[in-house]
Amino acid sequence: MTMDETDEFSESGEPIYRHRERRPFELAEGNVDTITRIGDHIEKHIGKILTVLHEIVSDAVHVDVNVVAPSKSRNYYTLVTSGMSDRAMSPPAGMEAYSFAELAICLPPNWGMSQEAFQNEDNYWPVRLLKELARLPHIHDSWLWAGHTVQNVPLGPYAPGTKLCAAMLAPAVWFDDGFGELVINDQKTIYFCGVVPIYLEEMNFKLKNSAEALFEKLYGAGLAQVVDPSRKNLCKEKRRGFLSFLNP
């Protein structure tokens, strides 16, 4: 299903895209030039790359994850994909200029980042999320962009230690202005989007209102940048007890 074939819209009026068909497995290798250009871009705007989490076998695109360690100015890990932009996505008509993207997510400075730590899904799920999102538009001939939300599959939390179960793409406004775009040539500009894990109720709020309304809630509360697996759910309704009905 391509992105211009939808006739579904949320309550907020935003289109809903359902990824039904999946391409057959297609072995992919990384593009050396892209890897180098993105690596240089990360080190210019964020910091020195500590390590790269390489894929061994890749479907559709070869997605590596670059890890920048916490620093005095950025006291958190920054993870940025490389490889999602090796192929063009399938955007709707009029959005062809936004066919190439990479993703970034920030994790607390005490997050387990070793290979041993990654044996625990509570530590590895953000890496898995980046890889799955980066591959999704290519295996479904689809498109991911700022404002889009994607629920975890299978339905449920990403890991035992969190109730976060969906992700919203957002402008990476917590980085400097130059990080958001990387011009490769006249036909290709790579755009970098932030990944914000969210709760089911927050995703429903976005569908009812708008992506902008949810992002403003998250950003205003300081919850849009660094992942907190047990953070406050900004859209969870409070249960009203018996006394609350007596004293509304």
C-alpha positions as CSV (number, residue, x, y, z in Angstrom):
1,M,0.0,0.0,0.0
2,T,1.5,3.3,-1.0
3,M,1.2,6.5,1.0
4,D,-1.2,8.2,-1.4
5,E,-3.8,5.5,-1.4
6,T,-5.3,6.1,2.1
7,D,-8.9,7.3,2.6
8,E,-8.7,7.0,6.4
9,F,-8.3,10.0,8.7
10,S,-8.0,10.5,12.4
11,E,-10.3,12.7,14.4
12,S,-7.7,15.5,14.1
13,G,-8.0,15.2,10.3
14,E,-4.5,13.7,9.8
15,P,-4.2,10.7,7.4
16,I,-3.9,7.2,8.8
17,Y,-1.7,4.8,6.8
18,R,-1.9,1.1,7.4
19,H,1.1,-1.0,6.4
20,R,-0.5,-4.2,5.0
21,E,1.8,-5.6,2.4
22,R,5.4,-6.6,3.0
23,R,8.2,-6.9,0.5
24,P,10.0,-10.3,0.3
25,F,13.4,-10.4,2.1
26,E,16.0,-8.5,0.1
27,L,19.6,-8.7,1.4
28,A,21.2,-5.3,1.7
29,E,24.7,-4.0,2.2
30,G,25.7,-0.6,3.6
31,N,26.7,2.3,1.4
32,V,30.2,3.3,2.3
33,D,29.8,6.9,1.1
34,T,26.6,7.4,3.1
35,I,28.1,5.8,6.2
36,T,31.1,8.2,6.0
37,R,28.9,11.3,5.3
38,I,26.5,10.6,8.1
39,G,29.3,9.8,10.6
40,D,31.0,13.1,9.8
41,H,27.7,14.9,10.2
42,I,27.1,13.4,13.6
43,E,30.6,14.2,14.9
44,K,30.3,17.8,13.6
45,H,26.9,18.5,15.2
46,I,26.7,16.1,18.2
47,G,30.0,14.7,19.2
48,K,32.6,12.0,18.7
49,I,31.1,8.6,17.8
50,L,31.9,6.1,20.6
51,T,30.9,3.0,18.8
52,V,28.8,1.7,15.9
53,L,26.2,-1.1,16.4
54,H,26.6,-3.0,13.1
55,E,24.1,-5.3,11.5
56,I,25.2,-8.7,10.4
57,V,22.3,-9.6,8.1
58,S,20.1,-6.7,6.7
59,D,16.7,-6.7,5.0
60,A,16.1,-3.9,2.4
61,V,18.5,-1.5,3.9
62,H,21.6,-2.0,6.1
63,V,20.9,-0.1,9.3
64,D,23.8,0.7,11.7
65,V,23.3,2.6,14.9
66,N,26.0,5.3,15.8
67,V,26.4,5.9,19.5
68,V,27.7,9.2,20.9
69,A,28.6,9.0,24.6
70,P,27.3,11.5,27.2
71,S,29.3,14.7,27.6
72,K,29.3,17.8,29.8
73,S,27.1,19.6,27.3
74,R,25.0,16.6,26.4
75,N,24.6,14.4,29.5
76,Y,22.9,11.5,27.6
77,Y,23.7,8.9,25.0
78,T,22.7,9.9,21.4
79,L,21.9,7.1,19.0
80,V,21.6,7.9,15.3
81,T,20.8,5.5,12.4
82,S,22.8,5.2,9.3
83,G,21.4,3.3,6.3
84,M,17.7,4.2,6.3
85,S,18.5,6.8,3.7
86,D,20.2,4.4,1.4
87,R,16.9,4.0,-0.4
88,A,14.2,6.5,-1.1
89,M,10.9,6.1,0.8
90,S,7.5,6.3,-0.9
91,P,6.1,9.7,0.2
92,P,2.7,11.0,-1.0
93,A,2.5,13.3,-4.0
94,G,4.1,16.6,-3.4
95,M,6.4,15.4,-0.7
96,E,9.1,13.7,-2.9
97,A,11.8,16.1,-1.6
98,Y,11.4,14.3,1.8
99,S,12.2,10.8,0.6
100,F,15.3,10.3,2.6
101,A,15.6,10.2,6.4
102,E,17.5,8.9,9.4
103,L,16.4,8.6,13.0
104,A,17.8,9.7,16.4
105,I,17.0,8.8,20.0
106,C,18.5,9.9,23.3
107,L,19.0,7.7,26.3
108,P,20.0,8.5,30.0
109,P,23.7,8.5,30.9
110,N,23.3,5.4,33.1
111,W,21.7,3.3,30.3
112,G,23.2,-0.1,29.8
113,M,25.0,0.1,26.5
114,S,27.3,-2.9,26.5
115,Q,26.8,-6.1,24.5
116,E,26.2,-7.9,27.8
117,A,23.6,-5.3,28.8
118,F,21.8,-5.7,25.5
119,Q,21.0,-9.3,26.4
120,N,18.3,-7.7,28.6
121,E,15.5,-6.3,26.5
122,D,15.0,-3.5,29.0
123,N,18.3,-2.1,27.6
124,Y,18.1,-3.2,24.0
125,W,14.6,-2.1,23.0
126,P,15.5,1.5,21.9
127,V,18.1,0.0,19.5
128,R,15.5,-2.5,18.2
129,L,13.0,0.3,17.8
130,L,15.4,2.5,15.7
131,K,16.2,-0.5,13.4
132,E,12.5,-1.5,13.0
133,L,11.4,2.1,12.2
134,A,14.3,2.7,9.8
135,R,13.4,-0.5,7.9
136,L,9.6,-0.1,8.0
137,P,9.0,2.3,5.0
138,H,11.3,0.2,2.8
139,I,9.7,-3.2,3.4
140,H,6.2,-1.7,3.1
141,D,6.8,0.8,0.3
142,S,5.7,3.5,2.7
143,W,6.9,6.7,4.3
144,L,7.8,7.9,7.8
145,W,7.9,11.5,8.8
146,A,7.7,14.0,11.7
147,G,4.3,13.7,13.2
148,H,3.8,10.0,12.3
149,T,3.1,7.5,15.1
150,V,3.8,3.8,14.9
151,Q,2.5,1.3,17.5
152,N,4.6,-1.6,18.7
153,V,4.1,-4.9,16.9
154,P,3.1,-7.2,18.5
155,L,0.8,-4.9,20.4
156,G,2.1,-4.2,23.9
157,P,5.0,-2.5,25.7
158,Y,8.5,-2.5,24.2
159,A,10.0,-4.4,27.1
160,P,9.0,-5.7,30.6
161,G,10.4,-2.6,32.3
162,T,8.2,0.0,30.6
163,K,4.7,0.6,29.4
164,L,5.8,2.7,26.5
165,C,4.3,1.0,23.5
166,A,4.4,3.4,20.5
167,A,6.7,5.9,18.9
168,M,6.2,9.4,17.4
169,L,8.6,10.9,15.0
170,A,9.3,14.6,15.7
171,P,11.6,17.4,14.5
172,A,14.9,16.9,16.4
173,V,14.7,20.4,17.9
174,W,17.0,19.5,20.8
175,F,20.0,19.4,18.4
176,D,21.6,22.4,16.8
177,D,20.0,23.8,13.6
178,G,22.5,22.3,11.3
179,F,21.9,18.7,12.4
180,G,18.4,18.4,10.9
181,E,19.5,18.2,7.3
182,L,22.4,16.7,5.4
183,V,22.7,17.6,1.7
184,I,24.2,14.8,-0.3
185,N,23.6,16.3,-3.8
186,D,21.0,18.2,-5.8
187,Q,18.7,15.2,-5.8
188,K,19.2,13.9,-2.2
189,T,18.9,15.6,1.2
190,I,18.8,13.5,4.3
191,Y,16.5,14.7,7.1
192,F,17.0,13.6,10.7
193,C,13.9,13.0,12.8
194,G,13.8,12.4,16.6
195,V,12.1,9.3,17.9
196,V,9.9,9.8,21.0
197,P,8.5,6.7,22.7
198,I,4.9,7.3,23.9
199,Y,2.1,5.6,25.8
200,L,-1.1,4.2,24.2
201,E,-3.2,7.1,25.7
202,E,-0.7,9.6,24.3
203,M,-1.0,8.1,20.8
204,N,-4.8,8.2,21.1
205,F,-4.6,11.9,22.1
206,K,-2.5,12.6,19.0
207,L,-5.0,10.8,16.8
208,K,-7.9,12.9,18.3
209,N,-6.0,16.2,18.4
210,S,-2.8,16.4,16.4
211,A,0.8,15.4,16.4
212,E,1.7,19.1,17.1
213,A,-0.6,19.1,20.2
214,L,1.1,16.0,21.6
215,F,4.6,17.2,20.9
216,E,3.8,20.5,22.6
217,K,2.6,18.5,25.7
218,L,5.8,16.3,25.7
219,Y,8.2,19.1,24.9
220,G,6.6,21.5,27.4
221,A,6.9,18.9,30.1
222,G,10.6,18.2,29.2
223,L,9.8,14.6,28.2
224,A,10.4,14.7,24.5
225,Q,14.2,14.4,24.5
226,V,15.7,11.8,26.7
227,V,13.9,8.5,27.1
228,D,12.5,7.7,30.6
229,P,11.0,4.2,30.6
230,S,8.8,5.0,33.6
231,R,8.0,8.6,32.9
232,K,4.6,10.2,33.6
233,N,1.9,9.4,31.1
234,L,0.6,12.8,30.1
235,C,-2.7,11.6,28.8
236,K,-3.8,9.0,31.2
237,E,-7.2,9.7,32.7
238,K,-7.4,9.7,36.4
239,R,-9.8,7.2,37.9
240,R,-12.5,8.8,39.8
241,G,-13.2,7.2,43.2
242,F,-16.5,7.2,45.1
243,L,-15.6,10.3,47.1
244,S,-14.8,12.3,44.0
245,F,-18.4,11.9,42.9
246,L,-19.5,13.3,46.2
247,N,-17.1,16.2,45.9
248,P,-16.7,16.9,42.1
